[in-house]
Amino acid sequence: MRPIPQEPDVSCAPTACPFCRSPNVTTASEKVDSSAYWRCKACGEMWNLARLRTSANRYNVDPRWK
């Protein structure tokens, strides 16, 4: 029997945008949990903390130019 994967602890709001590091982040959700999406007011990026931690995206892969 395989263990059930634990969901990451995302109970608190992010303190800064993971892309531009601006502290101006907001959410439209009334309840902050792992399904909440966050938007940076400075750069306009939108993300979900749980998905950002578990999936590769254009920001955490090898850079094209080294």
C-alpha positions as CSV (number, residue, x, y, z in Angstrom):
1,M,0.0,0.0,0.0
2,R,1.4,3.4,-1.0
3,P,1.3,6.3,1.5
4,I,-1.0,9.2,0.7
5,P,1.0,12.2,-0.4
6,Q,0.8,15.1,2.0
7,E,-0.3,18.5,0.7
8,P,2.2,21.3,1.2
9,D,1.6,23.6,4.1
10,V,0.3,26.8,2.5
11,S,-1.8,28.0,5.3
12,C,-0.2,31.5,5.4
13,A,-0.2,34.1,2.7
14,P,3.0,34.7,0.7
15,T,5.1,37.6,1.9
16,A,6.4,38.4,-1.6
17,C,5.9,37.6,-5.3
18,P,8.1,34.6,-6.2
19,F,8.8,36.2,-9.6
20,C,9.7,39.9,-8.9
21,R,9.9,39.8,-5.0
22,S,7.4,42.6,-4.6
23,P,5.5,42.5,-1.3
24,N,2.3,43.7,-3.0
25,V,0.4,40.4,-3.4
26,T,-3.3,39.9,-3.2
27,T,-5.9,37.1,-3.6
28,A,-9.6,37.2,-4.5
29,S,-10.3,34.1,-2.4
30,E,-12.1,34.7,0.9
31,K,-10.5,31.5,2.4
32,V,-6.7,31.2,2.1
33,D,-5.8,27.6,1.5
34,S,-3.9,25.4,-1.0
35,S,-6.4,26.2,-3.8
36,A,-6.0,30.0,-3.5
37,Y,-4.4,31.9,-6.4
38,W,-2.3,34.9,-5.8
39,R,-1.7,38.0,-8.0
40,C,1.3,40.4,-7.8
41,K,0.2,44.0,-8.1
42,A,3.6,45.0,-9.3
43,C,4.3,42.5,-12.2
44,G,0.9,41.1,-12.7
45,E,1.9,37.4,-12.4
46,M,-0.6,35.0,-11.0
47,W,0.2,31.8,-9.2
48,N,-0.9,29.1,-6.8
49,L,1.7,28.2,-4.0
50,A,1.0,24.5,-4.1
51,R,1.3,24.2,-7.8
52,L,4.3,26.5,-8.0
53,R,6.2,24.3,-5.5
54,T,5.4,21.0,-7.3
55,S,5.6,21.8,-11.0
56,A,8.2,23.0,-13.4
57,N,7.5,26.3,-15.1
58,R,9.3,28.9,-17.1
59,Y,10.9,30.4,-14.0
60,N,12.5,27.4,-12.4
61,V,14.0,25.5,-15.3
62,D,17.5,25.9,-16.7
63,P,18.2,29.3,-18.2
64,R,18.4,29.5,-21.9
65,W,21.5,31.6,-21.9
66,K,24.3,30.9,-19.5
